[in-house]
């Protein structure tokens, strides 16, 4: 049972790392755009991904 519980936590940490890497990789591109536009586009992207899945 302990193994089962440790698996999801590991997955979560990986997803968080992925998001952080994505943010860092995208920073140079979004830094040129205004903060408002960046947050809006990010929200739209996450929403689209949810709908597609």
Biopython code that builds the backbone (N, CA, C, O; Angstrom):
import numpy as np
from Bio.PDB.StructureBuilder import StructureBuilder

atoms = [
    (1, "UNK", "N", (0.835, -1.203, 0.000)),
    (1, "UNK", "CA", (0.000, 0.000, 0.000)),
    (1, "UNK", "C", (0.873, 1.258, 0.000)),
    (1, "UNK", "O", (0.534, 2.259, -0.632)),
    (2, "UNK", "N", (1.978, 1.197, 0.703)),
    (2, "UNK", "CA", (2.856, 2.374, 0.756)),
    (2, "UNK", "C", (3.328, 2.725, -0.665)),
    (2, "UNK", "O", (3.383, 3.896, -1.039)),
    (3, "UNK", "N", (3.666, 1.690, -1.448)),
    (3, "UNK", "CA", (4.131, 1.953, -2.807)),
    (3, "UNK", "C", (3.050, 2.680, -3.601)),
    (3, "UNK", "O", (3.326, 3.631, -4.332)),
    (4, "UNK", "N", (1.821, 2.213, -3.442)),
    (4, "UNK", "CA", (0.735, 2.833, -4.202)),
    (4, "UNK", "C", (0.644, 4.316, -3.872)),
    (4, "UNK", "O", (0.440, 5.154, -4.750)),
    (5, "UNK", "N", (0.801, 4.623, -2.585)),
    (5, "UNK", "CA", (0.657, 6.034, -2.190)),
    (5, "UNK", "C", (1.833, 6.856, -2.723)),
    (5, "UNK", "O", (1.652, 8.016, -3.093)),
    (6, "UNK", "N", (3.012, 6.282, -2.768)),
    (6, "UNK", "CA", (4.191, 7.057, -3.189)),
    (6, "UNK", "C", (4.128, 7.334, -4.704)),
    (6, "UNK", "O", (4.692, 8.323, -5.172)),
    (7, "UNK", "N", (3.456, 6.481, -5.458)),
    (7, "UNK", "CA", (3.437, 6.680, -6.917)),
    (7, "UNK", "C", (2.766, 7.997, -7.305)),
    (7, "UNK", "O", (3.375, 8.774, -8.040)),
    (8, "UNK", "N", (1.560, 8.285, -6.858)),
    (8, "UNK", "CA", (0.898, 9.539, -7.261)),
    (8, "UNK", "C", (1.709, 10.761, -6.842)),
    (8, "UNK", "O", (1.801, 11.730, -7.595)),
    (9, "UNK", "N", (2.294, 10.724, -5.657)),
    (9, "UNK", "CA", (3.085, 11.879, -5.211)),
    (9, "UNK", "C", (4.237, 12.103, -6.182)),
    (9, "UNK", "O", (4.550, 13.239, -6.537)),
    (10, "UNK", "N", (4.863, 11.014, -6.606)),
    (10, "UNK", "CA", (5.973, 11.139, -7.566)),
    (10, "UNK", "C", (5.458, 11.780, -8.856)),
    (10, "UNK", "O", (6.082, 12.694, -9.395)),
    (11, "UNK", "N", (4.336, 11.304, -9.338)),
    (11, "UNK", "CA", (3.766, 11.856, -10.574)),
    (11, "UNK", "C", (3.528, 13.353, -10.409)),
    (11, "UNK", "O", (3.843, 14.145, -11.297)),
    (12, "UNK", "N", (2.968, 13.729, -9.266)),
    (12, "UNK", "CA", (2.663, 15.142, -9.026)),
    (12, "UNK", "C", (3.937, 15.970, -9.115)),
    (12, "UNK", "O", (3.976, 16.994, -9.797)),
    (13, "UNK", "N", (4.976, 15.521, -8.424)),
    (13, "UNK", "CA", (6.227, 16.286, -8.423)),
    (13, "UNK", "C", (6.740, 16.422, -9.863)),
    (13, "UNK", "O", (7.243, 17.479, -10.244)),
    (14, "UNK", "N", (6.616, 15.368, -10.652)),
    (14, "UNK", "CA", (7.089, 15.424, -12.049)),
    (14, "UNK", "C", (6.286, 16.476, -12.816)),
    (14, "UNK", "O", (6.856, 17.285, -13.549)),
    (15, "UNK", "N", (4.972, 16.463, -12.646)),
    (15, "UNK", "CA", (4.137, 17.423, -13.370)),
    (15, "UNK", "C", (4.516, 18.844, -12.967)),
    (15, "UNK", "O", (4.592, 19.732, -13.816)),
    (16, "UNK", "N", (4.753, 19.058, -11.680)),
    (16, "UNK", "CA", (5.139, 20.405, -11.221)),
    (16, "UNK", "C", (6.447, 20.807, -11.881)),
    (16, "UNK", "O", (6.586, 21.931, -12.364)),
    (17, "UNK", "N", (7.407, 19.889, -11.900)),
    (17, "UNK", "CA", (8.687, 20.183, -12.544)),
    (17, "UNK", "C", (8.471, 20.546, -14.008)),
    (17, "UNK", "O", (9.081, 21.480, -14.528)),
    (18, "UNK", "N", (7.604, 19.802, -14.655)),
    (18, "UNK", "CA", (7.343, 20.044, -16.080)),
    (18, "UNK", "C", (6.796, 21.458, -16.267)),
    (18, "UNK", "O", (7.241, 22.201, -17.142)),
    (19, "UNK", "N", (5.825, 21.813, -15.429)),
    (19, "UNK", "CA", (5.228, 23.153, -15.547)),
    (19, "UNK", "C", (6.305, 24.212, -15.354)),
    (19, "UNK", "O", (6.370, 25.191, -16.098)),
    (20, "UNK", "N", (7.148, 24.005, -14.350)),
    (20, "UNK", "CA", (8.211, 24.991, -14.088)),
    (20, "UNK", "C", (9.126, 25.105, -15.308)),
    (20, "UNK", "O", (9.466, 26.211, -15.726)),
    (21, "UNK", "N", (9.524, 23.972, -15.876)),
    (21, "UNK", "CA", (10.409, 24.010, -17.036)),
    (21, "UNK", "C", (9.719, 24.728, -18.194)),
    (21, "UNK", "O", (10.336, 25.537, -18.886)),
    (22, "UNK", "N", (8.447, 24.431, -18.399)),
    (22, "UNK", "CA", (7.694, 25.070, -19.484)),
    (22, "UNK", "C", (7.680, 26.583, -19.285)),
    (22, "UNK", "O", (7.918, 27.350, -20.218)),
    (23, "UNK", "N", (7.394, 27.004, -18.029)),
    (23, "UNK", "CA", (7.362, 28.440, -17.731)),
    (23, "UNK", "C", (8.716, 29.071, -18.040)),
    (23, "UNK", "O", (8.790, 30.120, -18.680)),
    (24, "UNK", "N", (9.781, 28.428, -17.582)),
    (24, "UNK", "CA", (11.122, 28.991, -17.789)),
    (24, "UNK", "C", (11.438, 29.049, -19.291)),
    (24, "UNK", "O", (11.961, 30.047, -19.787)),
    (25, "UNK", "N", (11.117, 27.978, -19.995)),
    (25, "UNK", "CA", (11.429, 27.926, -21.421)),
    (25, "UNK", "C", (10.629, 28.999, -22.170)),
    (25, "UNK", "O", (11.098, 29.567, -23.156)),
    (26, "UNK", "N", (9.413, 29.264, -21.681)),
    (26, "UNK", "CA", (8.561, 30.216, -22.390)),
    (26, "UNK", "C", (8.820, 31.657, -21.927)),
    (26, "UNK", "O", (8.380, 32.607, -22.574)),
    (27, "UNK", "N", (9.530, 31.813, -20.811)),
    (27, "UNK", "CA", (9.739, 33.151, -20.242)),
    (27, "UNK", "C", (10.301, 34.129, -21.280)),
    (27, "UNK", "O", (9.742, 35.214, -21.437)),
    (28, "UNK", "N", (11.379, 33.790, -21.992)),
    (28, "UNK", "CA", (11.952, 34.742, -22.948)),
    (28, "UNK", "C", (10.935, 35.221, -23.972)),
    (28, "UNK", "O", (10.957, 36.387, -24.368)),
    (29, "UNK", "N", (10.040, 34.332, -24.406)),
    (29, "UNK", "CA", (9.055, 34.731, -25.411)),
    (29, "UNK", "C", (7.967, 35.608, -24.784)),
    (29, "UNK", "O", (7.569, 36.624, -25.354)),
    (30, "UNK", "N", (7.489, 35.197, -23.594)),
    (30, "UNK", "CA", (6.386, 35.937, -22.974)),
    (30, "UNK", "C", (6.879, 37.233, -22.342)),
    (30, "UNK", "O", (6.098, 38.169, -22.172)),
    (31, "UNK", "N", (8.169, 37.305, -21.988)),
    (31, "UNK", "CA", (8.677, 38.512, -21.314)),
    (31, "UNK", "C", (8.413, 39.730, -22.206)),
    (31, "UNK", "O", (8.159, 40.820, -21.693)),
    (32, "UNK", "N", (8.467, 39.563, -23.521)),
    (32, "UNK", "CA", (8.223, 40.694, -24.429)),
    (32, "UNK", "C", (6.756, 41.131, -24.347)),
    (32, "UNK", "O", (6.448, 42.319, -24.443)),
    (33, "UNK", "N", (5.865, 40.164, -24.169)),
    (33, "UNK", "CA", (4.432, 40.507, -24.105)),
    (33, "UNK", "C", (4.076, 41.037, -22.714)),
    (33, "UNK", "O", (4.794, 40.776, -21.749)),
    (34, "UNK", "N", (2.979, 41.771, -22.609)),
    (34, "UNK", "CA", (2.538, 42.269, -21.300)),
    (34, "UNK", "C", (2.140, 41.114, -20.386)),
    (34, "UNK", "O", (1.749, 40.046, -20.857)),
    (35, "UNK", "N", (2.239, 41.333, -19.093)),
    (35, "UNK", "CA", (1.927, 40.269, -18.126)),
    (35, "UNK", "C", (0.474, 39.830, -18.306)),
    (35, "UNK", "O", (0.171, 38.638, -18.250)),
    (36, "UNK", "N", (-0.425, 40.797, -18.523)),
    (36, "UNK", "CA", (-1.853, 40.446, -18.656)),
    (36, "UNK", "C", (-2.053, 39.455, -19.802)),
    (36, "UNK", "O", (-2.718, 38.432, -19.642)),
    (37, "UNK", "N", (-1.478, 39.766, -20.942)),
    (37, "UNK", "CA", (-1.648, 38.897, -22.110)),
    (37, "UNK", "C", (-1.078, 37.512, -21.814)),
    (37, "UNK", "O", (-1.665, 36.495, -22.182)),
    (38, "UNK", "N", (0.082, 37.488, -21.139)),
    (38, "UNK", "CA", (0.715, 36.198, -20.838)),
    (38, "UNK", "C", (-0.212, 35.340, -19.984)),
    (38, "UNK", "O", (-0.445, 34.172, -20.295)),
    (39, "UNK", "N", (-0.740, 35.918, -18.910)),
    (39, "UNK", "CA", (-1.593, 35.131, -18.014)),
    (39, "UNK", "C", (-2.835, 34.677, -18.778)),
    (39, "UNK", "O", (-3.285, 33.545, -18.603)),
    (40, "UNK", "N", (-3.389, 35.538, -19.616)),
    (40, "UNK", "CA", (-4.606, 35.180, -20.359)),
    (40, "UNK", "C", (-4.322, 34.004, -21.305)),
    (40, "UNK", "O", (-5.080, 33.035, -21.348)),
    (41, "UNK", "N", (-3.224, 34.103, -22.058)),
    (41, "UNK", "CA", (-2.902, 33.027, -23.005)),
    (41, "UNK", "C", (-2.664, 31.730, -22.243)),
    (41, "UNK", "O", (-3.078, 30.659, -22.687)),
    (42, "UNK", "N", (-2.001, 31.825, -21.103)),
    (42, "UNK", "CA", (-1.724, 30.609, -20.321)),
    (42, "UNK", "C", (-3.048, 29.986, -19.885)),
    (42, "UNK", "O", (-3.219, 28.770, -19.962)),
    (43, "UNK", "N", (-3.977, 30.813, -19.429)),
    (43, "UNK", "CA", (-5.280, 30.288, -18.994)),
    (43, "UNK", "C", (-5.984, 29.628, -20.186)),
    (43, "UNK", "O", (-6.540, 28.538, -20.056)),
    (44, "UNK", "N", (-5.957, 30.272, -21.308)),
    (44, "UNK", "CA", (-6.642, 29.735, -22.482)),
    (44, "UNK", "C", (-6.025, 28.379, -22.868)),
    (44, "UNK", "O", (-6.745, 27.426, -23.168)),
    (45, "UNK", "N", (-4.706, 28.306, -22.857)),
    (45, "UNK", "CA", (-4.041, 27.050, -23.235)),
    (45, "UNK", "C", (-4.464, 25.924, -22.299)),
    (45, "UNK", "O", (-4.835, 24.839, -22.749)),
    (46, "UNK", "N", (-4.408, 26.186, -20.993)),
    (46, "UNK", "CA", (-4.747, 25.125, -20.036)),
    (46, "UNK", "C", (-6.208, 24.713, -20.256)),
    (46, "UNK", "O", (-6.536, 23.529, -20.176)),
    (47, "UNK", "N", (-7.081, 25.683, -20.530)),
    (47, "UNK", "CA", (-8.496, 25.361, -20.739)),
    (47, "UNK", "C", (-8.655, 24.481, -21.980)),
    (47, "UNK", "O", (-9.390, 23.494, -21.949)),
    (48, "UNK", "N", (-7.976, 24.829, -23.059)),
    (48, "UNK", "CA", (-8.072, 24.041, -24.284)),
    (48, "UNK", "C", (-7.603, 22.606, -24.039)),
    (48, "UNK", "O", (-8.243, 21.649, -24.477)),
    (49, "UNK", "N", (-6.482, 22.472, -23.337)),
    (49, "UNK", "CA", (-5.943, 21.136, -23.072)),
    (49, "UNK", "C", (-6.983, 20.321, -22.303)),
    (49, "UNK", "O", (-7.194, 19.143, -22.594)),
    (50, "UNK", "N", (-7.627, 20.946, -21.327)),
    (50, "UNK", "CA", (-8.629, 20.222, -20.536)),
    (50, "UNK", "C", (-9.779, 19.785, -21.428)),
    (50, "UNK", "O", (-10.259, 18.656, -21.319)),
    (51, "UNK", "N", (-10.221, 20.668, -22.306)),
    (51, "UNK", "CA", (-11.342, 20.331, -23.173)),
    (51, "UNK", "C", (-10.962, 19.189, -24.114)),
    (51, "UNK", "O", (-11.749, 18.266, -24.325)),
    (52, "UNK", "N", (-9.780, 19.253, -24.666)),
    (52, "UNK", "CA", (-9.348, 18.220, -25.614)),
    (52, "UNK", "C", (-9.300, 16.875, -24.912)),
    (52, "UNK", "O", (-9.741, 15.866, -25.463)),
    (53, "UNK", "N", (-8.760, 16.859, -23.682)),
    (53, "UNK", "CA", (-8.661, 15.602, -22.939)),
    (53, "UNK", "C", (-10.036, 15.251, -22.454)),
    (53, "UNK", "O", (-10.216, 14.226, -21.797)),
]
sb = StructureBuilder()
sb.init_structure("model")
sb.init_model(0)
sb.init_chain("A")
sb.init_seg("    ")
for serial, (resi, resn, name, xyz) in enumerate(atoms, 1):
    if name == "N":
        sb.init_residue(resn, " ", resi, " ")
    sb.init_atom(name, np.array(xyz, "f"), 0.0, 1.0, " ", f" {name:<3s}", serial, name[0])
structure = sb.get_structure()
